[in-house]
Amino acid sequence: MTSLMIEQFICRQDNFAVILHDPLSGETASIDAPDGDRIAAHLDLGVWRLTHLLITHHHPDHVAGVPALSQAYSPKVIGPADEADKISDLTGTVSDGDTFEFAGRTVHTISTPGHTAGHVCFYIPDEQLLFAGDTLFALGCGRLFEGSPQDMFTSLNRLAELPDETRVYCGHEYTQSNAKFAVTVDPDNPALADRIKDIAGLREKGLPTLPTTIGFEKRTNPFMRTGNPAIRKQLGMQNASDLEVFTELRRRKDSF
């Protein structure tokens, strides 16, 4: 089995569109649909026909292109069951633990509430790929629009259990702004300092900062390092619970 081809490009202002293509079967998936015209144009470049549309959550900047892509390609449109009433053109829904097939690979559904109440992530073990939507970002996590700190904390812990080598694609190019916050709460982390330099170099060249990996995030993302003594000391929360540390990090980031 050959590896999936992956194309990542910016839509709207800072949304990422991600297209997966299997050269053997011809099956092609888009992760979310921030801009139907932009995605269709990219599909045309490869002469690819969209067969699957995988939706992580209902926010408009992730589903705006669903109607146009559904009309143009009639793909399978799979999204979270808990948000089915908020997403148009769904042909199937998934909940935590559900699996389905794409191009001969099993796709696992991981429920990750927090950013929205029904948010899901898609994990393909055979390819070591995670599509995290707006739950996990490089050096950050999603805002809590519908869920609680406990929801997001639990969701991130679930993702942290995946193998460290898992490649992570996220919904937005937020890495550089997230880095500016991360260094304020984890200033003495050499891995973070090195990463900030790498990020600056990539952005100066107009290159994306993604994908990241689970292991990389566990070493540098403060929201996945709530037990770290240095971060706790920086926050003055040496005796707090991990959830309390996470809640304070999210509070600070919201007003950063």
C-alpha positions as CSV (number, residue, x, y, z in Angstrom):
1,M,0.0,0.0,0.0
2,T,1.4,3.4,-1.0
3,S,1.2,6.3,1.4
4,L,-1.5,8.9,0.9
5,M,-0.7,12.1,-0.9
6,I,-1.4,15.1,1.3
7,E,-2.0,18.6,0.0
8,Q,-2.3,21.5,2.5
9,F,-3.1,25.1,1.6
10,I,-4.6,28.2,3.1
11,C,-8.3,29.2,2.6
12,R,-10.0,32.3,3.8
13,Q,-7.6,34.2,6.0
14,D,-5.8,31.5,8.0
15,N,-7.9,28.3,7.6
16,F,-6.1,25.2,6.4
17,A,-7.7,23.0,3.8
18,V,-6.2,19.5,3.7
19,I,-6.8,17.1,0.8
20,L,-5.9,13.4,1.0
21,H,-5.5,11.4,-2.2
22,D,-4.8,7.7,-2.7
23,P,-3.1,7.3,-6.1
24,L,-4.1,3.6,-6.3
25,S,-7.9,3.8,-5.7
26,G,-8.3,7.4,-6.7
27,E,-10.3,8.1,-3.5
28,T,-9.9,11.7,-2.4
29,A,-10.9,13.4,0.9
30,S,-11.1,16.9,2.1
31,I,-10.8,17.6,5.8
32,D,-13.4,20.2,6.4
33,A,-14.5,22.7,3.8
34,P,-13.6,26.3,4.5
35,D,-13.9,27.4,0.9
36,G,-15.6,25.2,-1.7
37,D,-14.3,27.1,-4.8
38,R,-10.7,27.1,-3.5
39,I,-10.8,23.4,-2.7
40,A,-12.4,22.6,-6.1
41,A,-9.7,24.5,-7.9
42,H,-7.0,22.6,-6.1
43,L,-8.7,19.3,-6.9
44,D,-8.8,20.3,-10.6
45,L,-5.0,20.8,-10.5
46,G,-4.5,17.1,-9.7
47,V,-7.5,16.0,-11.8
48,W,-8.8,14.5,-8.6
49,R,-12.5,13.8,-7.8
50,L,-13.7,14.4,-4.3
51,T,-15.1,11.1,-2.8
52,H,-15.1,12.0,0.9
53,L,-15.7,15.1,2.9
54,L,-14.8,14.7,6.6
55,I,-16.1,17.4,8.9
56,T,-14.7,18.0,12.4
57,H,-17.3,20.6,13.7
58,H,-20.0,22.9,12.6
59,H,-18.4,26.4,12.6
60,P,-19.0,28.3,9.4
61,D,-15.3,28.6,8.5
62,H,-15.1,24.8,8.4
63,V,-18.4,24.0,6.6
64,A,-19.0,27.0,4.3
65,G,-17.9,25.0,1.3
66,V,-19.9,21.9,2.0
67,P,-23.0,22.7,-0.2
68,A,-20.9,23.6,-3.3
69,L,-18.6,20.6,-3.0
70,S,-21.6,18.3,-2.4
71,Q,-23.3,19.6,-5.5
72,A,-20.2,19.3,-7.6
73,Y,-18.9,15.9,-6.6
74,S,-21.6,14.1,-4.5
75,P,-19.0,12.9,-2.0
76,K,-19.7,11.0,1.2
77,V,-20.0,13.8,3.8
78,I,-19.2,12.5,7.2
79,G,-19.5,14.6,10.4
80,P,-20.2,14.5,14.1
81,A,-23.5,13.0,15.1
82,D,-23.9,15.5,17.9
83,E,-23.8,18.4,15.4
84,A,-25.8,16.8,12.6
85,D,-28.5,19.5,12.9
86,K,-25.9,22.2,12.3
87,I,-24.1,20.8,9.2
88,S,-25.8,20.6,5.8
89,D,-25.6,17.7,3.2
90,L,-24.3,15.0,5.7
91,T,-24.6,11.5,4.3
92,G,-23.3,9.9,7.4
93,T,-22.5,10.7,11.1
94,V,-19.9,9.4,13.5
95,S,-19.6,9.4,17.3
96,D,-16.7,8.5,19.6
97,G,-15.1,5.2,18.7
98,D,-16.8,4.9,15.4
99,T,-14.7,3.8,12.4
100,F,-15.1,3.9,8.6
101,E,-13.0,3.1,5.6
102,F,-11.2,5.5,3.3
103,A,-9.0,4.3,0.5
104,G,-8.5,0.9,2.3
105,R,-7.5,2.6,5.6
106,T,-9.6,2.6,8.8
107,V,-10.4,6.0,10.0
108,H,-11.1,6.3,13.8
109,T,-13.3,8.9,15.3
110,I,-12.2,10.6,18.5
111,S,-14.7,12.8,20.3
112,T,-13.0,16.0,21.5
113,P,-15.5,18.4,22.9
114,G,-14.4,21.8,24.1
115,H,-14.2,24.1,21.2
116,T,-17.7,23.0,20.2
117,A,-19.8,20.5,22.1
118,G,-19.7,17.8,19.4
119,H,-16.2,18.3,17.9
120,V,-14.5,15.2,16.6
121,C,-11.0,14.4,15.3
122,F,-10.1,11.8,12.7
123,Y,-7.2,9.5,13.2
124,I,-5.7,7.1,10.6
125,P,-3.3,4.8,12.4
126,D,-2.0,3.1,9.2
127,E,-0.7,6.5,8.1
128,Q,0.1,7.9,11.6
129,L,-2.2,10.9,10.8
130,L,-4.4,13.0,13.1
131,F,-6.8,15.7,11.8
132,A,-7.4,17.7,14.9
133,G,-9.7,20.5,13.6
134,D,-9.8,23.3,16.2
135,T,-9.1,21.1,19.2
136,L,-5.3,20.9,19.2
137,F,-3.2,23.5,17.5
138,A,0.6,23.7,17.2
139,L,1.6,25.3,20.5
140,G,-2.1,25.9,21.5
141,C,-5.6,24.6,21.7
142,G,-9.0,25.9,20.6
143,R,-11.1,28.5,22.4
144,L,-13.9,27.1,24.6
145,F,-16.9,28.4,22.7
146,E,-19.3,25.6,23.8
147,G,-17.4,23.3,26.2
148,S,-15.8,23.6,29.6
149,P,-12.2,23.6,30.6
150,Q,-12.7,20.1,31.8
151,D,-14.0,19.1,28.3
152,M,-11.0,20.5,26.5
153,F,-8.5,19.2,29.1
154,T,-9.9,15.7,28.7
155,S,-9.9,16.0,24.9
156,L,-6.2,17.0,24.8
157,N,-5.3,14.2,27.2
158,R,-6.9,11.7,24.8
159,L,-4.9,13.0,21.9
160,A,-1.7,13.0,24.0
161,E,-2.2,9.2,24.3
162,L,-1.6,8.7,20.6
163,P,1.9,7.7,19.5
164,D,4.4,10.5,19.6
165,E,5.2,10.1,15.9
166,T,1.6,10.8,14.9
167,R,1.6,13.7,12.4
168,V,-1.0,16.4,13.3
169,Y,-2.9,18.6,10.9
170,C,-4.8,21.5,12.4
171,G,-7.5,23.8,11.2
172,H,-5.6,27.1,11.3
173,E,-2.2,28.7,10.9
174,Y,-2.0,30.0,14.4
175,T,1.5,28.7,15.4
176,Q,3.4,32.0,15.5
177,S,0.8,33.8,17.6
178,N,0.5,30.7,19.9
179,A,4.3,30.7,20.3
180,K,4.3,34.3,21.5
181,F,2.0,33.2,24.3
182,A,3.7,29.9,25.0
183,V,7.1,31.6,25.8
184,T,5.4,33.8,28.4
185,V,4.5,30.7,30.5
186,D,7.4,28.4,29.6
187,P,10.3,30.8,29.1
188,D,13.1,28.4,30.0
189,N,12.1,25.5,27.7
190,P,15.0,25.0,25.2
191,A,12.8,22.9,22.9
192,L,10.3,25.7,22.7
193,A,13.0,28.3,22.0
194,D,14.4,26.3,19.2
195,R,10.9,25.8,17.8
196,I,10.2,29.5,17.8
197,K,13.3,30.1,15.7
198,D,12.2,27.4,13.2
199,I,8.6,28.9,13.1
200,A,10.0,32.4,12.3
201,G,12.1,30.9,9.5
202,L,9.2,29.1,8.0
203,R,6.8,32.1,8.1
204,E,9.5,34.4,6.6
205,K,9.5,32.1,3.6
206,G,5.7,32.0,3.5
207,L,5.7,28.3,4.4
208,P,3.2,26.5,6.7
209,T,4.2,25.5,10.2
210,L,2.2,22.3,10.0
211,P,2.1,19.4,10.3
212,T,3.3,19.0,13.8
213,T,3.5,15.8,15.8
214,I,2.0,14.6,19.1
215,G,5.5,14.2,20.5
216,F,6.5,17.7,19.5
217,E,3.4,19.2,21.2
218,K,4.0,17.3,24.4
219,R,7.5,18.9,24.5
220,T,6.5,22.4,23.6
221,N,2.8,23.1,23.9
222,P,1.9,24.5,27.4
223,F,-1.6,23.2,27.2
224,M,-0.2,19.7,27.0
225,R,2.4,20.3,29.8
226,T,0.1,21.2,32.7
227,G,2.2,19.0,35.1
228,N,5.5,20.7,34.2
229,P,7.1,22.1,37.3
230,A,8.6,25.1,35.4
231,I,5.2,26.2,34.0
232,R,3.6,25.7,37.4
233,K,6.2,27.9,39.0
234,Q,5.8,30.6,36.3
235,L,2.1,30.6,37.0
236,G,2.5,30.5,40.8
237,M,0.4,27.3,40.8
238,Q,2.9,24.7,42.2
239,N,0.2,22.9,44.3
240,A,-2.7,23.2,41.8
241,S,-4.3,20.4,39.9
242,D,-3.5,19.8,36.3
243,L,-7.1,21.0,35.4
244,E,-6.6,24.2,37.4
245,V,-3.3,24.9,35.6
246,F,-5.0,24.2,32.2
247,T,-7.9,26.5,33.1
248,E,-5.5,29.3,34.0
249,L,-3.5,28.9,30.8
250,R,-6.7,29.1,28.8
251,R,-7.8,32.2,30.7
252,R,-4.5,33.9,30.1
253,K,-4.5,33.0,26.4
254,D,-8.0,34.3,25.9
255,S,-6.9,37.8,26.9
256,F,-3.3,37.6,25.6
